């Protein structure tokens, strides 16, 4: 009785084993093979076929599973891993965080006045042609600086408009250089008694960007030899709307000024330049105001050399105004006007001239 029962039990087990259904993969195989998420390798182990469209068995035709299955199918057929078409979000985020980190945006500036020029004065001139990111003076080469602009286009504008431009004295020499009873007037003039001029030489730099300097050496006026302007609100090309308001002009002897107090006078404007120890303009033209918020106009200098020095020294100069909590920050730029005979309206960036007919700037 016992033997017959055992034979019957083993017979049923043998019959079920002979007529078993094929399953994708047994638990035993899964435990022995630790990579079931790889459709290609898992399929080979389990001996399964492919579903419709050439996808691995039971792989969904859409959704994330389909993407992985298709990638595995490409890998199985070609033997090479498929190239990812997903965007590099890390790179995009870094680009947004560092808008000035573009290769080819560094230029060399030679011929600077080693006694008077500092980072802010150089920024005042360079910002007319693009965003300024960093400025670094070279200790090993006197009168030389490296400037990182916002992009290569700004570098091209600077080189095109400022190369071989002469600059006058941008202020008084630092007191540290007035020693041993030396005559500063003799130091500031050449052999013919004329005020010294410095010719700027601009060139493209091979460096892709300027690295941060944690311990910059002091310039003769005690200001740091390295400064960052990434978040400086005086940059004028921070967005397309701001950039569209700028008119790129080469240096000229006539400057356009704007963002000055609404009731400013010609004498007050001239005094600003005297306070910064630069040659003041020989003529001032105030435009009729279109609003009570600020004023604007033209300044004429004797030479372009004096005008460039005035921009470096007095661009972004603070002008106090009665009844206001904060001073006005005067902004300067080169005008396309070639004389103080006003024509056709000079806008807020000196792109055109302005007719003196009481209508004010356009």
DODOTI-130064 format. One record per residue (C-alpha): residue in three letters; chain; x, y, z. Coordinates in steps of 0.2 Angstrom, whole numbers, plus 5000, padded with zeros to 4 digits. Each point is the difference from the previous one (the first is absolute). Layout:
BEGIN
@code:ALA&unit:A&c1:X&c2:Y&c3:Z
...
***
This chain:
BEGIN
@code:UNK&unit:A&c1:5000&c2:5000&c3:5000
@code:UNK&unit:A&c1:5014&c2:5012&c3:5004
@code:UNK&unit:A&c1:5010&c2:4996&c3:4985
@code:UNK&unit:A&c1:4985&c2:5002&c3:4988
@code:UNK&unit:A&c1:4997&c2:5017&c3:5008
@code:UNK&unit:A&c1:5018&c2:5006&c3:4998
@code:UNK&unit:A&c1:5000&c2:4994&c3:4981
@code:UNK&unit:A&c1:4984&c2:5009&c3:4997
@code:UNK&unit:A&c1:5007&c2:5016&c3:5008
@code:UNK&unit:A&c1:5016&c2:5000&c3:4990
@code:UNK&unit:A&c1:4991&c2:4996&c3:4984
@code:UNK&unit:A&c1:4989&c2:5016&c3:5002
@code:UNK&unit:A&c1:5016&c2:5010&c3:5003
@code:UNK&unit:A&c1:5009&c2:4993&c3:4985
@code:UNK&unit:A&c1:4984&c2:5003&c3:4989
@code:UNK&unit:A&c1:4999&c2:5018&c3:5006
@code:UNK&unit:A&c1:5019&c2:5002&c3:4997
@code:UNK&unit:A&c1:4999&c2:4994&c3:4982
@code:UNK&unit:A&c1:4985&c2:5011&c3:4996
@code:UNK&unit:A&c1:5006&c2:5016&c3:5009
@code:UNK&unit:A&c1:4997&c2:5017&c3:4992
@code:UNK&unit:A&c1:5015&c2:5011&c3:4996
@code:UNK&unit:A&c1:5002&c2:5015&c3:5011
@code:UNK&unit:A&c1:5011&c2:5015&c3:4997
@code:UNK&unit:A&c1:5012&c2:4996&c3:5013
@code:UNK&unit:A&c1:4999&c2:4990&c3:5016
@code:UNK&unit:A&c1:5004&c2:5007&c3:5017
@code:UNK&unit:A&c1:5015&c2:4989&c3:5001
@code:UNK&unit:A&c1:5008&c2:5009&c3:4984
@code:UNK&unit:A&c1:4995&c2:5017&c3:5007
@code:UNK&unit:A&c1:5009&c2:4996&c3:5016
@code:UNK&unit:A&c1:5016&c2:4994&c3:4991
@code:UNK&unit:A&c1:5000&c2:5015&c3:4987
@code:UNK&unit:A&c1:5000&c2:5017&c3:5009
@code:UNK&unit:A&c1:4996&c2:5011&c3:4985
@code:UNK&unit:A&c1:4982&c2:4997&c3:4995
@code:UNK&unit:A&c1:4998&c2:5018&c3:4996
@code:UNK&unit:A&c1:5011&c2:4998&c3:4984
@code:UNK&unit:A&c1:4988&c2:4994&c3:4987
@code:UNK&unit:A&c1:5014&c2:4994&c3:4988
@code:UNK&unit:A&c1:5009&c2:4989&c3:5013
@code:UNK&unit:A&c1:4984&c2:4995&c3:5009
@code:UNK&unit:A&c1:4992&c2:4994&c3:4984
@code:UNK&unit:A&c1:5015&c2:4989&c3:4996
@code:UNK&unit:A&c1:5000&c2:4991&c3:5016
@code:UNK&unit:A&c1:4982&c2:4997&c3:5000
@code:UNK&unit:A&c1:4999&c2:4995&c3:4982
@code:UNK&unit:A&c1:4985&c2:5010&c3:4996
@code:UNK&unit:A&c1:4996&c2:5008&c3:4984
@code:UNK&unit:A&c1:4995&c2:5017&c3:4994
@code:UNK&unit:A&c1:4984&c2:5008&c3:5000
@code:UNK&unit:A&c1:4992&c2:5010&c3:4985
@code:UNK&unit:A&c1:5011&c2:5013&c3:4992
@code:UNK&unit:A&c1:5016&c2:4992&c3:5006
@code:UNK&unit:A&c1:4999&c2:5005&c3:5018
@code:UNK&unit:A&c1:5005&c2:4987&c3:5013
@code:UNK&unit:A&c1:4987&c2:4989&c3:5007
@code:UNK&unit:A&c1:4986&c2:5008&c3:5010
@code:UNK&unit:A&c1:5008&c2:5017&c3:4998
@code:UNK&unit:A&c1:4987&c2:5014&c3:4999
@code:UNK&unit:A&c1:5000&c2:5010&c3:4983
@code:UNK&unit:A&c1:4999&c2:5017&c3:5008
@code:UNK&unit:A&c1:5006&c2:5008&c3:5016
@code:UNK&unit:A&c1:5016&c2:4998&c3:5010
@code:UNK&unit:A&c1:5001&c2:4982&c3:4997
@code:UNK&unit:A&c1:4999&c2:5002&c3:4982
@code:UNK&unit:A&c1:5015&c2:5012&c3:5000
@code:UNK&unit:A&c1:5010&c2:4987&c3:5010
@code:UNK&unit:A&c1:4995&c2:4986&c3:4989
@code:UNK&unit:A&c1:5004&c2:5009&c3:4984
@code:UNK&unit:A&c1:5017&c2:5005&c3:5006
@code:UNK&unit:A&c1:5003&c2:4982&c3:5005
@code:UNK&unit:A&c1:4995&c2:4994&c3:4983
@code:UNK&unit:A&c1:5012&c2:5013&c3:4991
@code:UNK&unit:A&c1:5014&c2:4994&c3:5011
@code:UNK&unit:A&c1:4996&c2:4982&c3:4996
@code:UNK&unit:A&c1:5000&c2:5003&c3:4981
@code:UNK&unit:A&c1:5014&c2:5012&c3:4998
@code:UNK&unit:A&c1:5012&c2:4996&c3:5015
@code:UNK&unit:A&c1:5001&c2:5018&c3:5005
@code:UNK&unit:A&c1:4991&c2:5010&c3:5013
@code:UNK&unit:A&c1:4987&c2:5012&c3:4993
@code:UNK&unit:A&c1:5004&c2:5019&c3:5001
@code:UNK&unit:A&c1:4989&c2:5009&c3:5012
@code:UNK&unit:A&c1:4989&c2:5014&c3:4993
@code:UNK&unit:A&c1:4994&c2:5007&c3:5017
@code:UNK&unit:A&c1:5006&c2:5018&c3:5003
@code:UNK&unit:A&c1:5014&c2:5003&c3:5011
@code:UNK&unit:A&c1:4991&c2:5009&c3:5014
@code:UNK&unit:A&c1:5015&c2:5002&c3:5011
@code:UNK&unit:A&c1:5009&c2:5010&c3:4986
@code:UNK&unit:A&c1:4985&c2:5011&c3:4997
@code:UNK&unit:A&c1:4999&c2:5004&c3:5018
@code:UNK&unit:A&c1:5018&c2:5004&c3:5001
@code:UNK&unit:A&c1:4998&c2:5011&c3:4985
@code:UNK&unit:A&c1:4986&c2:5010&c3:5009
@code:UNK&unit:A&c1:5010&c2:5001&c3:5016
@code:UNK&unit:A&c1:5016&c2:5006&c3:4991
@code:UNK&unit:A&c1:4994&c2:5011&c3:4985
@code:UNK&unit:A&c1:5017&c2:5008&c3:4998
@code:UNK&unit:A&c1:5009&c2:4983&c3:4999
@code:UNK&unit:A&c1:5002&c2:5000&c3:4981
@code:UNK&unit:A&c1:5016&c2:4995&c3:4991
@code:UNK&unit:A&c1:5008&c2:5014&c3:4990
@code:UNK&unit:A&c1:4994&c2:5014&c3:5011
@code:UNK&unit:A&c1:5016&c2:5006&c3:5007
@code:UNK&unit:A&c1:5010&c2:5014&c3:4993
@code:UNK&unit:A&c1:5017&c2:5008&c3:5004
@code:UNK&unit:A&c1:5001&c2:5019&c3:5003
@code:UNK&unit:A&c1:5018&c2:5008&c3:4998
@code:UNK&unit:A&c1:5006&c2:5018&c3:5002
@code:UNK&unit:A&c1:4990&c2:5005&c3:5016
@code:UNK&unit:A&c1:5005&c2:5013&c3:5012
@code:UNK&unit:A&c1:5009&c2:4990&c3:5013
@code:UNK&unit:A&c1:4998&c2:5013&c3:5013
@code:UNK&unit:A&c1:4981&c2:5005&c3:4998
@code:UNK&unit:A&c1:4991&c2:4986&c3:4992
@code:UNK&unit:A&c1:4991&c2:4988&c3:5011
@code:UNK&unit:A&c1:4987&c2:4987&c3:4997
@code:UNK&unit:A&c1:4985&c2:5011&c3:5002
@code:UNK&unit:A&c1:5006&c2:5013&c3:4987
@code:UNK&unit:A&c1:5004&c2:4986&c3:4987
@code:UNK&unit:A&c1:4982&c2:4993&c3:5004
@code:UNK&unit:A&c1:4993&c2:5017&c3:4996
@code:UNK&unit:A&c1:5007&c2:5000&c3:4983
@code:UNK&unit:A&c1:4997&c2:4982&c3:4995
@code:UNK&unit:A&c1:4982&c2:4999&c3:5006
@code:UNK&unit:A&c1:4995&c2:5011&c3:4985
@code:UNK&unit:A&c1:5003&c2:4985&c3:4989
@code:UNK&unit:A&c1:4994&c2:4985&c3:5010
@code:UNK&unit:A&c1:4998&c2:4992&c3:5017
@code:UNK&unit:A&c1:5016&c2:5000&c3:5010
@code:UNK&unit:A&c1:5003&c2:4984&c3:5011
@code:UNK&unit:A&c1:5018&c2:5002&c3:5007
@code:UNK&unit:A&c1:5015&c2:5011&c3:4999
@code:UNK&unit:A&c1:5017&c2:4995&c3:5005
@code:UNK&unit:A&c1:5016&c2:5011&c3:5000
@code:UNK&unit:A&c1:5016&c2:4991&c3:4997
@code:UNK&unit:A&c1:5014&c2:5003&c3:5012
@code:UNK&unit:A&c1:5013&c2:4994&c3:4989
@code:UNK&unit:A&c1:4996&c2:5012&c3:4986
@code:UNK&unit:A&c1:4996&c2:5018&c3:5006
@code:UNK&unit:A&c1:4986&c2:5009&c3:4991
@code:UNK&unit:A&c1:4992&c2:4983&c3:4994
@code:UNK&unit:A&c1:4984&c2:4993&c3:5005
@code:UNK&unit:A&c1:4989&c2:4985&c3:4994
@code:UNK&unit:A&c1:4981&c2:5002&c3:4999
@code:UNK&unit:A&c1:4987&c2:4987&c3:4999
@code:UNK&unit:A&c1:4985&c2:5005&c3:4990
@code:UNK&unit:A&c1:4983&c2:4992&c3:5000
@code:UNK&unit:A&c1:5003&c2:4992&c3:4982
@code:UNK&unit:A&c1:5012&c2:5001&c3:4986
@code:UNK&unit:A&c1:4989&c2:5012&c3:4991
@code:UNK&unit:A&c1:5003&c2:5013&c3:5013
@code:UNK&unit:A&c1:5019&c2:4997&c3:4999
@code:UNK&unit:A&c1:4999&c2:5003&c3:4981
@code:UNK&unit:A&c1:4990&c2:5017&c3:5003
@code:UNK&unit:A&c1:5014&c2:5005&c3:5013
@code:UNK&unit:A&c1:5014&c2:4996&c3:4988
@code:UNK&unit:A&c1:4991&c2:5008&c3:4985
@code:UNK&unit:A&c1:4996&c2:5016&c3:5009
@code:UNK&unit:A&c1:5014&c2:5003&c3:5013
@code:UNK&unit:A&c1:5016&c2:4993&c3:4992
@code:UNK&unit:A&c1:5013&c2:5014&c3:4998
@code:UNK&unit:A&c1:4989&c2:5013&c3:5009
@code:UNK&unit:A&c1:5010&c2:5013&c3:5010
@code:UNK&unit:A&c1:4994&c2:5004&c3:5018
@code:UNK&unit:A&c1:5004&c2:5015&c3:5010
@code:UNK&unit:A&c1:5003&c2:5001&c3:5019
@code:UNK&unit:A&c1:4986&c2:4992&c3:5009
@code:UNK&unit:A&c1:5003&c2:5009&c3:5016
@code:UNK&unit:A&c1:5013&c2:5005&c3:5012
@code:UNK&unit:A&c1:5014&c2:4988&c3:5004
@code:UNK&unit:A&c1:5000&c2:4991&c3:5016
@code:UNK&unit:A&c1:5008&c2:5009&c3:5015
@code:UNK&unit:A&c1:5012&c2:4985&c3:5003
@code:UNK&unit:A&c1:5009&c2:5006&c3:4984
@code:UNK&unit:A&c1:5003&c2:5018&c3:5005
@code:UNK&unit:A&c1:5015&c2:4998&c3:5010
@code:UNK&unit:A&c1:5018&c2:5007&c3:5002
@code:UNK&unit:A&c1:4993&c2:5017&c3:4995
@code:UNK&unit:A&c1:4997&c2:4994&c3:4982
@code:UNK&unit:A&c1:4990&c2:5012&c3:4989
@code:UNK&unit:A&c1:4984&c2:4991&c3:4994
@code:UNK&unit:A&c1:4997&c2:5012&c3:4986
@code:UNK&unit:A&c1:5016&c2:4995&c3:4992
@code:UNK&unit:A&c1:4996&c2:4982&c3:5002
@code:UNK&unit:A&c1:4983&c2:5003&c3:4991
@code:UNK&unit:A&c1:5007&c2:5009&c3:4985
@code:UNK&unit:A&c1:5011&c2:4995&c3:4986
@code:UNK&unit:A&c1:5016&c2:5009&c3:4994
@code:UNK&unit:A&c1:4989&c2:5013&c3:4990
@code:UNK&unit:A&c1:4990&c2:5004&c3:5016
@code:UNK&unit:A&c1:4984&c2:4991&c3:4993
@code:UNK&unit:A&c1:4990&c2:4989&c3:5012
@code:UNK&unit:A&c1:5005&c2:4982&c3:4998
@code:UNK&unit:A&c1:4990&c2:4988&c3:4990
@code:UNK&unit:A&c1:4999&c2:4981&c3:5000
@code:UNK&unit:A&c1:4996&c2:4990&c3:4985
@code:UNK&unit:A&c1:4989&c2:4985&c3:5003
@code:UNK&unit:A&c1:5004&c2:4984&c3:4991
@code:UNK&unit:A&c1:4987&c2:4986&c3:5001
@code:UNK&unit:A&c1:5002&c2:4982&c3:4994
@code:UNK&unit:A&c1:4991&c2:4984&c3:5002
@code:UNK&unit:A&c1:5007&c2:4988&c3:5014
@code:UNK&unit:A&c1:5003&c2:4982&c3:4999
@code:UNK&unit:A&c1:4992&c2:4997&c3:5017
@code:UNK&unit:A&c1:4982&c2:4994&c3:4999
@code:UNK&unit:A&c1:4996&c2:5009&c3:5017
@code:UNK&unit:A&c1:5008&c2:5008&c3:5015
@code:UNK&unit:A&c1:5002&c2:4990&c3:5015
@code:UNK&unit:A&c1:4995&c2:5008&c3:5017
@code:UNK&unit:A&c1:5014&c2:5008&c3:5009
@code:UNK&unit:A&c1:4998&c2:4998&c3:5019
@code:UNK&unit:A&c1:5014&c2:5011&c3:5005
@code:UNK&unit:A&c1:5003&c2:5014&c3:4987
@code:UNK&unit:A&c1:5014&c2:5012&c3:5002
@code:UNK&unit:A&c1:4996&c2:5019&c3:5003
@code:UNK&unit:A&c1:5002&c2:5013&c3:4986
@code:UNK&unit:A&c1:5008&c2:5016&c3:5003
@code:UNK&unit:A&c1:4983&c2:5008&c3:5006
@code:UNK&unit:A&c1:4999&c2:4985&c3:5012
@code:UNK&unit:A&c1:4985&c2:4993&c3:4991
@code:UNK&unit:A&c1:5001&c2:4981&c3:4996
@code:UNK&unit:A&c1:5008&c2:4994&c3:4984
@code:UNK&unit:A&c1:4985&c2:4988&c3:4997
@code:UNK&unit:A&c1:4982&c2:5003&c3:5001
@code:UNK&unit:A&c1:4984&c2:4991&c3:4995
@code:UNK&unit:A&c1:4985&c2:5008&c3:4991
@code:UNK&unit:A&c1:4989&c2:4986&c3:4997
@code:UNK&unit:A&c1:4986&c2:5007&c3:5010
@code:UNK&unit:A&c1:5004&c2:5018&c3:4997
@code:UNK&unit:A&c1:4984&c2:5009&c3:4996
@code:UNK&unit:A&c1:5009&c2:5013&c3:4989
@code:UNK&unit:A&c1:5003&c2:4987&c3:4987
@code:UNK&unit:A&c1:4989&c2:5005&c3:4986
@code:UNK&unit:A&c1:4997&c2:4984&c3:4990
@code:UNK&unit:A&c1:4993&c2:4989&c3:5013
@code:UNK&unit:A&c1:4984&c2:4995&c3:4990
@code:UNK&unit:A&c1:4994&c2:5003&c3:4982
@code:UNK&unit:A&c1:4989&c2:5015&c3:5006
@code:UNK&unit:A&c1:5015&c2:5009&c3:5007
@code:UNK&unit:A&c1:5012&c2:4995&c3:4986
@code:UNK&unit:A&c1:4988&c2:5007&c3:4987
@code:UNK&unit:A&c1:5001&c2:5018&c3:5008
@code:UNK&unit:A&c1:5018&c2:5001&c3:4997
@code:UNK&unit:A&c1:5008&c2:5008&c3:4985
@code:UNK&unit:A&c1:5018&c2:4994&c3:4996
@code:UNK&unit:A&c1:5010&c2:5016&c3:4996
@code:UNK&unit:A&c1:5019&c2:5002&c3:4999
@code:UNK&unit:A&c1:5008&c2:5013&c3:5011
@code:UNK&unit:A&c1:4996&c2:5018&c3:4996
@code:UNK&unit:A&c1:5003&c2:5017&c3:5008
@code:UNK&unit:A&c1:4981&c2:5002&c3:5004
@code:UNK&unit:A&c1:4992&c2:4989&c3:5014
@code:UNK&unit:A&c1:4982&c2:4997&c3:5003
@code:UNK&unit:A&c1:4995&c2:5000&c3:5019
@code:UNK&unit:A&c1:4984&c2:4994&c3:5008
@code:UNK&unit:A&c1:4993&c2:4995&c3:5016
@code:UNK&unit:A&c1:5005&c2:5016&c3:5008
@code:UNK&unit:A&c1:4989&c2:5010&c3:5013
@code:UNK&unit:A&c1:4985&c2:5009&c3:4991
@code:UNK&unit:A&c1:5005&c2:5017&c3:5006
@code:UNK&unit:A&c1:5019&c2:4998&c3:4997
@code:UNK&unit:A&c1:5009&c2:5015&c3:4993
@code:UNK&unit:A&c1:5014&c2:5002&c3:4988
@code:UNK&unit:A&c1:5012&c2:5007&c3:5014
@code:UNK&unit:A&c1:4996&c2:4984&c3:5011
@code:UNK&unit:A&c1:5004&c2:4989&c3:4986
@code:UNK&unit:A&c1:5017&c2:5008&c3:4996
@code:UNK&unit:A&c1:5004&c2:4999&c3:5019
@code:UNK&unit:A&c1:4998&c2:4981&c3:4999
@code:UNK&unit:A&c1:5014&c2:4999&c3:4988
@code:UNK&unit:A&c1:5011&c2:5012&c3:5010
@code:UNK&unit:A&c1:4997&c2:4990&c3:5016
@code:UNK&unit:A&c1:5007&c2:4985&c3:4991
@code:UNK&unit:A&c1:5015&c2:5009&c3:4995
@code:UNK&unit:A&c1:4997&c2:4999&c3:4981
@code:UNK&unit:A&c1:4999&c2:5013&c3:4987
@code:UNK&unit:A&c1:4981&c2:5006&c3:5000
@code:UNK&unit:A&c1:4990&c2:5002&c3:4984
@code:UNK&unit:A&c1:5001&c2:5017&c3:4991
@code:UNK&unit:A&c1:4981&c2:5000&c3:4997
@code:UNK&unit:A&c1:4985&c2:4992&c3:5007
@code:UNK&unit:A&c1:4983&c2:4998&c3:4992
@code:UNK&unit:A&c1:4985&c2:4995&c3:5011
@code:UNK&unit:A&c1:4985&c2:4992&c3:4990
@code:UNK&unit:A&c1:4982&c2:5006&c3:5005
@code:UNK&unit:A&c1:4994&c2:4988&c3:5012
@code:UNK&unit:A&c1:4986&c2:4987&c3:4994
@code:UNK&unit:A&c1:4997&c2:4995&c3:5018
@code:UNK&unit:A&c1:5004&c2:5006&c3:5018
@code:UNK&unit:A&c1:5010&c2:4984&c3:5004
@code:UNK&unit:A&c1:5017&c2:5005&c3:4993
@code:UNK&unit:A&c1:5009&c2:5011&c3:4987
@code:UNK&unit:A&c1:5012&c2:4997&c3:4985
@code:UNK&unit:A&c1:5010&c2:5009&c3:4988
@code:UNK&unit:A&c1:5017&c2:5002&c3:4991
@code:UNK&unit:A&c1:5017&c2:5004&c3:5006
@code:UNK&unit:A&c1:5014&c2:5006&c3:4988
@code:UNK&unit:A&c1:5018&c2:4999&c3:5003
@code:UNK&unit:A&c1:5015&c2:5007&c3:4991
@code:UNK&unit:A&c1:5006&c2:4984&c3:4994
@code:UNK&unit:A&c1:4995&c2:4981&c3:4999
@code:UNK&unit:A&c1:5015&c2:4996&c3:5012
@code:UNK&unit:A&c1:4992&c2:5011&c3:5013
@code:UNK&unit:A&c1:4983&c2:4993&c3:4998
@code:UNK&unit:A&c1:5007&c2:4982&c3:5002
@code:UNK&unit:A&c1:5008&c2:5005&c3:5016
@code:UNK&unit:A&c1:4984&c2:5008&c3:5006
@code:UNK&unit:A&c1:4990&c2:4984&c3:4997
@code:UNK&unit:A&c1:5013&c2:4989&c3:5009
@code:UNK&unit:A&c1:5000&c2:5012&c3:5015
@code:UNK&unit:A&c1:4982&c2:5006&c3:5001
@code:UNK&unit:A&c1:4989&c2:4987&c3:4992
@code:UNK&unit:A&c1:4988&c2:4994&c3:5015
@code:UNK&unit:A&c1:5005&c2:5015&c3:5010
@code:UNK&unit:A&c1:4987&c2:5004&c3:5015
@code:UNK&unit:A&c1:4992&c2:5016&c3:4999
@code:UNK&unit:A&c1:4990&c2:5006&c3:5016
@code:UNK&unit:A&c1:4983&c2:5007&c3:4997
@code:UNK&unit:A&c1:4989&c2:5009&c3:5014
@code:UNK&unit:A&c1:4985&c2:4991&c3:5005
@code:UNK&unit:A&c1:5006&c2:4983&c3:4995
@code:UNK&unit:A&c1:5006&c2:4986&c3:5011
@code:UNK&unit:A&c1:5013&c2:4993&c3:4988
@code:UNK&unit:A&c1:5011&c2:5009&c3:4988
@code:UNK&unit:A&c1:4998&c2:5000&c3:4981
@code:UNK&unit:A&c1:5013&c2:4989&c3:4991
@code:UNK&unit:A&c1:5005&c2:5010&c3:4985
@code:UNK&unit:A&c1:5003&c2:4989&c3:4984
@code:UNK&unit:A&c1:5011&c2:5005&c3:4986
@code:UNK&unit:A&c1:5002&c2:4993&c3:4982
@code:UNK&unit:A&c1:5007&c2:5006&c3:4984
@code:UNK&unit:A&c1:4988&c2:5010&c3:4989
@code:UNK&unit:A&c1:4999&c2:4999&c3:4981
@code:UNK&unit:A&c1:4999&c2:5019&c3:5000
@code:UNK&unit:A&c1:5015&c2:5008&c3:4993
@code:UNK&unit:A&c1:4996&c2:5018&c3:5006
@code:UNK&unit:A&c1:4989&c2:5009&c3:5013
@code:UNK&unit:A&c1:4989&c2:5006&c3:4986
@code:UNK&unit:A&c1:4985&c2:4989&c3:5005
@code:UNK&unit:A&c1:4990&c2:4990&c3:4987
@code:UNK&unit:A&c1:4987&c2:4987&c3:4999
@code:UNK&unit:A&c1:4999&c2:4995&c3:5018
@code:UNK&unit:A&c1:5013&c2:4990&c3:5011
@code:UNK&unit:A&c1:4992&c2:4986&c3:5009
@code:UNK&unit:A&c1:5006&c2:4993&c3:5017
@code:UNK&unit:A&c1:5015&c2:4991&c3:4993
@code:UNK&unit:A&c1:5007&c2:5013&c3:4988
@code:UNK&unit:A&c1:4996&c2:4991&c3:4984
@code:UNK&unit:A&c1:4994&c2:5016&c3:4991
@code:UNK&unit:A&c1:5000&c2:5018&c3:5003
@code:UNK&unit:A&c1:4986&c2:5011&c3:5006
@code:UNK&unit:A&c1:4991&c2:5015&c3:4993
@code:UNK&unit:A&c1:5000&c2:5015&c3:5011
@code:UNK&unit:A&c1:4982&c2:5004&c3:4997
@code:UNK&unit:A&c1:4992&c2:4998&c3:5017
@code:UNK&unit:A&c1:4994&c2:4982&c3:4997
@code:UNK&unit:A&c1:5014&c2:4992&c3:5009
@code:UNK&unit:A&c1:5008&c2:4983&c3:4996
@code:UNK&unit:A&c1:4991&c2:4987&c3:4991
***
